[in-house]
Amino acid sequence: MTRLPRGRTTPVALSAIVVSLCIGASGWAQSRPARTVLTIHTGAEDFPPNPVLDAAIRESLSSTPDAPIMYFAEYLENEQFGEEHAPEALAAYIRDKYRGRRIDVVIAITSSALQLVQKHGDLFPHAPIVFGGLTVPDEATRKAGHGIAAVRVGRTYTETLKLALDLHPSTRQVFVVAETPNTQNVEAVRSSLASLSKRVKLTYIDEPTLGDMLAAVRSIPPNSLVLHIWHRNVAPDYGVSPADVARFVAAASPVPVYGTVDANIGTGIVGGVVRGTRQTGNRLGSMARQILDGTRAQDIPLEHAPMAPAFDWRQLQRWGIDASRLPPEAVILFRTPTPWETYRPYIVGVAILVAAQTMLIAALLAQRVKRRQAETMIREREATLRDSYDRIRQLTGRIIGEQETARANIARDLHDDICQRLAYVSMAVSSLRDSLGGIKDAGIQQGFDELEFETQGVFDGIRRLSHELHPTSLRLLGLATTLKRHCREIEKRHQVQVAFHTEGDFRDMDPDLAICFFRIAQESLRNGLVHGAATQFTVSLVRFDGHVELRSADNGRGFDLEEVRRRGSGLGLVSMAERAHAVGADLEIVTAPGQGTSVCLRASAPLVAPAAGPPTGVAGDAVVTTSLQ
């Protein structure tokens, strides 16, 4: 025997160990004897519940493959071959078929199969019994011999019909299909449904052949229901299997069909309170497994087969039955999932994606709107700036020109008027100096008179020119008094009518605001005289509630305001607007060709500290209400 070095294990050794373990486990499993389970069903092999029940038993027995189980199924066909001959024939068949084979557990389905097993106990001398059926043996019978474990299968005829009547409250008659040669089963159905005969009329369709039964079903009147339990046609002239009977009944019936066998759901019946055939088969197989594992059959508690309402979704839709009216524990089969149920993750994902895209698009659109608004604002401001720039350039040129014009006018007035008069005064003084007569001489006195007149004229001209350049009386006498004097001078000098009206206290008015109001009034009167050829003016100056308002109107020929602004020729208008803007006042000019011109200036006039009083003998603005006519 070759030993491996301690602490090292080669792959070959590991493989040998695994193979040895597998061979040992296989040998151990094969050393255990195979167990045999035989199920005796009642009815043909194709009877609807039998395939489902048998498959469930097989599934439960094979759930733990630690020990081999040989499973067989036989069928007691009493209704096809008669209750006198079928059990004996099946017993003889089992004796010959399973000769020499030990049956460890027998599963008997329905009382007929149990009676066969109990009557021919010699066929199964060592086998406990697992029973599933309506009538369970009493306690003494269950404990006798090798014992009986049982699953009680309840009748659901009454529960199914009650549920059907609740879903169809206008039902007047119920037709029951429960035909079988076994009169005990028929009587059991009638006895179970007798309690509902007062609620609705019960009619049993007892035609022995399938054709006659289907003809009776086709003639069922409206406001009726069909309760299909089973129909074992004793004259099989149609050669159909029991699994097709429920389908034929549902296809022929003009009214909803209800049933009590879960295997029939899907053949066209609406549904009903059905036994859980698959669950019952699983439990029967599990009991047989317990017995094979060593539990005595009589020690296994009695159980009841599960029952629950079950419905075919397609038939609910066909007959217009609202699923919300079904019991909460109802099972709905063959339900077509809604698009939401089928594609919910995709729908949610798409919805989130669409919502995100929508929000992004909305944000982009909002950003686009804001950008366009900003671009529009920028373009407007650029246009305004360009217009302001053009106007400033025009105004600069015009101001320079106006300055030269004003200087030329002042120079002309000084040269042609004041200088001439001063020269005349100089010549007059020289003439008087050379005069030989006395000072009392009439000629000399006349010369003095003329000299006085010319000197007064020079004084008036200089004062007028000074007043137009900057009225000092505005600071000394106040806005109302200065504007009133100016209106008198205009009226006297140009031979026009000027009506002046003032109301309020202007003594504490801000000097800059007062100059603005005076210059705009002065410009409006000058424009009316020079450009409008006006002969009548109305000027009002009012102060109220902390505001000052100046209004000047004339009867001149007016002008097109927009055209003047567009040409940029209204320097006086621009000057007025700029003065108003500088002090935060609102200027409004209303004019039209042939309709005169009206100028309105409004401004807030907060109180300021009163200036030093006027010189002695000079009265400033007071709280007055006066007018110049």
ABEGO torsion letter per residue (X at the ends): XBBBBBGBBBAAAAAAAAAAAAAAAAAAAAABBBBBBBBBBBEBAABAAAAAAAAAAAAAAAABAABBBBBBBBBBBAAAAEAAAAAAAAAAAAAAAABGBBBABBBBBEAAAAAAAAABAAABAABBBBBBBABBBBAAAAABEAEBBBBBBBBAAAAAAAAAAAABAABABBBBBBBBABAAAAAAAAAAAAAAAAABBBBBBABABAAAAAAAAAABBBGBBBBBABBBBABBAAGBBAAAAAAAAAAABABBBBBABAAABGAGBAEEBBBBAAAAAAAAAAAAAAAAAGBBAAABBBBBBBBBBBBBAAAAAAAGBBAAABBAABBBBGBBBBAAAAAAAAAAAAAAAAAAAAAAAAAAAAAAAAAAAAAAAAAAAAAAAAAAAAAAAAAAAAAAAAAAAAAAAAAAAAAAAAAAAAAAAAAAAAAAAABABBAABAAAAAAAAAAAAAAAAAAAAAAAAAAAABBAAAAAAEAAAAAAAAAAAAAAAAGBBBBBBBBEBAAABBAAAAAAAAAAAAAAAAAAAAAAGBABBBBBBBBBGGBBBBBBBBABAEBBAAAAAAAGABAAAAAAAAAAAAAGBBBBBBBBBGAEBBBBBBBBBBBBBBBBBBBBGBBBBBBBBBBBX
